Amino acid sequence: MLEAPRFKLTDMPQEAYRHLLQLEGLITQHVDLTLYHLIKLRASQINGCAYCLEMHTDEALRHGERPERLTSLDGWHESPLYTDKERAALQWTDEVTLIADKHASREAYEALKAQFSDEEIPWLILAVVQINSWNRIAISTRSQYERAGSRAAPAEKTREPA
């Protein structure tokens, strides 16, 4: 059963919330927006963050991302829809999000270095860390994304006894 929100994201301590938004703005100045959408969605899939999945899918579509790339993201390893650069970033996203499993492996980092400059890599690390922070905040507060025109799923109908 869906749990009611514990409190709104905007009810976080305002100074901390403002700094999170400022960091978000800095990252978007240094990471390609199409790639950042993929990073956000991939980490949110792994973490199971409905709020972020809904919000970043909405944003990516408005930014012009193709729906088939979004629906195939969970199978990025096998899909031909992603570039080598995106694959390196997605592998890094998987490993940093699940850091206890592989500890951000040398192989994933080397793949990242083959596609990104030394100046870009720290921003990619911050991008993954940032979305993981947002995921943990949204999940722990049980926040619900509300986009204009969206509706919750219809209530299930109970079947009348025959």
JORA-V413805 format. One record per residue. N is the residue number from 1. RES is the residue in one small letter. SS is DSSP state (H for helix, E for strand, C for the rest). PSI is psi as a letter, one per 30 degrees, with the letter a starting at -180 (none if undefined). Layout:
# JORA-V413805
((N	RES	SS	PSI) (N	RES	SS	PSI))
This chain:
# JORA-V413805
((1	m	C	k) (2	l	C	k) (3	e	C	k) (4	a	C	k) (5	p	C	k) (6	r	C	e) (7	f	C	l) (8	k	C	l) (9	l	H	e) (10	t	H	f) (11	d	H	g) (12	m	C	l) (13	p	C	k) (14	q	H	e) (15	e	H	e) (16	a	H	e) (17	y	H	e) (18	r	H	e) (19	h	H	e) (20	l	H	e) (21	l	H	e) (22	q	H	e) (23	l	H	e) (24	e	H	e) (25	g	H	e) (26	l	H	e) (27	i	H	e) (28	t	H	f) (29	q	H	f) (30	h	H	f) (31	v	C	k) (32	d	C	k) (33	l	H	e) (34	t	H	e) (35	l	H	e) (36	y	H	e) (37	h	H	e) (38	l	H	e) (39	i	H	e) (40	k	H	e) (41	l	H	e) (42	r	H	e) (43	a	H	e) (44	s	H	e) (45	q	H	e) (46	i	H	e) (47	n	H	f) (48	g	C	h) (49	c	C	j) (50	a	H	e) (51	y	H	e) (52	c	H	e) (53	l	H	e) (54	e	H	e) (55	m	H	e) (56	h	H	f) (57	t	H	e) (58	d	H	e) (59	e	H	e) (60	a	H	e) (61	l	H	e) (62	r	H	f) (63	h	H	f) (64	g	C	g) (65	e	C	k) (66	r	C	k) (67	p	H	e) (68	e	H	f) (69	r	H	e) (70	l	H	e) (71	t	H	f) (72	s	C	f) (73	l	H	e) (74	d	H	f) (75	g	H	h) (76	w	C	e) (77	h	C	e) (78	e	C	f) (79	s	C	k) (80	p	C	g) (81	l	C	f) (82	y	C	k) (83	t	C	l) (84	d	H	e) (85	k	H	e) (86	e	H	e) (87	r	H	e) (88	a	H	e) (89	a	H	e) (90	l	H	e) (91	q	H	e) (92	w	H	e) (93	t	H	e) (94	d	H	e) (95	e	H	e) (96	v	H	e) (97	t	H	e) (98	l	C	h) (99	i	H	f) (100	a	H	f) (101	d	H	e) (102	k	H	f) (103	h	C	h) (104	a	C	i) (105	s	C	l) (106	r	H	e) (107	e	H	e) (108	a	H	e) (109	y	H	e) (110	e	H	e) (111	a	H	e) (112	l	H	e) (113	k	H	f) (114	a	H	f) (115	q	H	f) (116	f	C	l) (117	s	C	l) (118	d	H	f) (119	e	H	e) (120	e	H	e) (121	i	H	e) (122	p	H	e) (123	w	H	e) (124	l	H	e) (125	i	H	e) (126	l	H	e) (127	a	H	e) (128	v	H	e) (129	v	H	e) (130	q	H	e) (131	i	H	e) (132	n	H	e) (133	s	H	e) (134	w	H	e) (135	n	H	e) (136	r	H	e) (137	i	H	e) (138	a	H	e) (139	i	H	e) (140	s	H	f) (141	t	H	f) (142	r	C	h) (143	s	C	k) (144	q	C	k) (145	y	C	k) (146	e	C	j) (147	r	C	k) (148	a	C	k) (149	g	C	f) (150	s	C	l) (151	r	C	l) (152	a	C	l) (153	a	C	k) (154	p	C	l) (155	a	C	k) (156	e	C	k) (157	k	C	k) (158	t	C	k) (159	r	C	k) (160	e	C	k) (161	p	C	k) (162	a	C	none))
